[in-house]
Amino acid sequence: MANSRSAEKRIKIAAKRSQRNRHVKSTVRSAVRGFHRAVENGDNAEQQLRLAICRIDRAVSKGVMHRNTAARKKSRLTKQLNKVAAQ
């Protein structure tokens, strides 16, 4: 329990931010899952990759994800698409 009014406010702010961060992370995961499904089914994988990269970049801009983590994820997704396209 908070001992001061400022501590109460910080608890409310932290809860609001964690809810926002959870939503952004969820959209990133959904976009990545959509890309994986598109790769498996062999349809519009490039479009799904663009969507996933857009969502990852948005997470970085909101401070939810570190830029190096985002770069690693984007690199791995692109590498997967290129591997499928080469076959």
C-alpha positions in Angstrom: 0.0 0.0 0.0 1.2 3.5 -0.8 2.3 5.7 2.0 1.9 9.1 0.2 -0.2 10.7 -2.5 2.7 10.7 -4.9 3.2 7.0 -4.4 -0.4 6.4 -5.2 -0.1 8.4 -8.3 3.0 6.4 -9.4 1.1 3.2 -8.9 -1.7 4.4 -11.1 0.8 5.6 -13.8 2.7 2.3 -13.7 -0.5 0.3 -14.1 -1.6 2.5 -17.1 1.8 2.1 -18.7 2.0 -1.6 -18.2 -1.4 -2.0 -19.8 -0.3 0.0 -22.8 3.0 -1.9 -23.1 1.1 -5.2 -22.9 -1.1 -4.1 -25.8 1.9 -3.1 -27.9 3.7 -6.4 -27.2 0.6 -8.3 -28.0 0.2 -6.6 -31.4 3.8 -7.4 -32.2 3.4 -11.0 -31.3 0.2 -11.2 -33.4 1.9 -9.7 -36.4 4.8 -12.1 -36.1 2.4 -15.1 -35.8 0.6 -13.9 -38.9 3.9 -13.8 -40.8 4.8 -17.3 -39.7 1.3 -18.6 -40.8 1.8 -16.8 -44.2 5.2 -18.5 -44.7 3.7 -21.9 -43.9 0.8 -21.4 -46.2 2.8 -19.8 -48.9 0.6 -16.7 -49.3 1.3 -13.0 -49.0 4.3 -13.5 -46.7 5.9 -10.2 -47.9 2.9 -8.2 -46.9 2.8 -9.9 -43.5 6.5 -9.2 -43.1 6.0 -5.5 -43.8 3.2 -5.4 -41.3 5.3 -7.2 -38.6 8.2 -4.8 -39.2 5.9 -1.9 -38.9 4.5 -3.2 -35.6 8.1 -3.8 -34.3 9.2 -0.3 -35.2 6.2 1.1 -33.5 7.0 -0.8 -30.3 10.5 0.7 -30.5 9.2 4.2 -30.9 7.0 3.8 -27.9 9.9 2.5 -25.8 8.4 -0.9 -25.3 11.1 -2.8 -27.1 14.9 -2.1 -27.3 16.1 -1.1 -30.8 18.7 -3.9 -30.9 16.0 -6.5 -30.0 13.8 -5.1 -32.8 16.7 -5.2 -35.2 17.4 -8.9 -34.3 13.7 -9.8 -34.7 13.4 -8.0 -38.1 16.6 -9.6 -39.3 15.4 -13.1 -38.4 12.0 -12.6 -40.0 13.6 -11.3 -43.2 16.1 -14.1 -43.2 13.2 -16.6 -43.0 11.4 -15.0 -45.9 14.5 -15.0 -48.0 15.1 -18.7 -47.2 11.5 -19.6 -48.3 11.8 -17.4 -51.5 15.0 -19.1 -52.5 13.4 -22.5 -52.6 
